[in-house]
């Protein structure tokens, strides 16, 4: 069974490598490359800012603002795209590309653009600032030019990403939030027919459909979908128990579908970061992962019936929820239950390093 799982995991990564048109480097070299690219992109971004903008965009690494994220429209700290020049925006987006695959970057840009659709749906003016595709904030914590830990974040409506780097490695890339409202664009605008999170929906239903009636009874946690992701934006996430169908209780075809669903989420990251997450999951045992569901069992996007699912294991929680706006408003999140914001690996670093905390 372990050999089969390893083959399936290998297949997961092949597609992403091909999609990025890259040859996989040795892990340490790849990690160093990503770290260096992030550092160089971050330094270039900061160098292009005015002194006032730099003050707005940066915080000490130990500042509690680093843990302040949310996926709803609200006031935020950092420097928004709308306050940047064209060159500064390009530098910010270069930084964004260093952490994401082509797939992930395309989703991020599409989520920003969805604010234009919401402006039309809600009959707001072109100058409205509540629904604004440039109302996404970039923030850097710490100094990317030093050997000390540092991180960066982009935060806005339905998009929140954060990456932490130290000593040649990207130590953390969670919490990761992607959302879409509407889930499918149905009004007469250039984006009509767009479904940013189509794969997250279709692959989950493919897995659900492949289960036996007995397995489905174990998978369904509630007949009614939860109103939102359960973890929300809490700093620390913990669930009392893991429910649902275990990976080890699926047959080979079902396991393949499960891993294809998992791939959709992990493949939003650069290939080395996705491999880093998969290695961690394999270390604690893929057999311990569970698939749980709540709500409607048929895909009727925008028909008023909502659904929720999650992938839950000892170290990871992935949630998907589609209940709001007549079941046409999707939230997804990836949480590392031991290493959100780099907590676990930073703790290990401080325990083994001669250096004290910053």
Order of alpha helices (4+ residues) and beta strands (2+ residues): alpha-alpha-alpha-beta-beta-alpha-alpha-beta-beta-beta-beta-beta-alpha-alpha-beta-beta-alpha-alpha-beta-beta-beta-alpha-beta-alpha
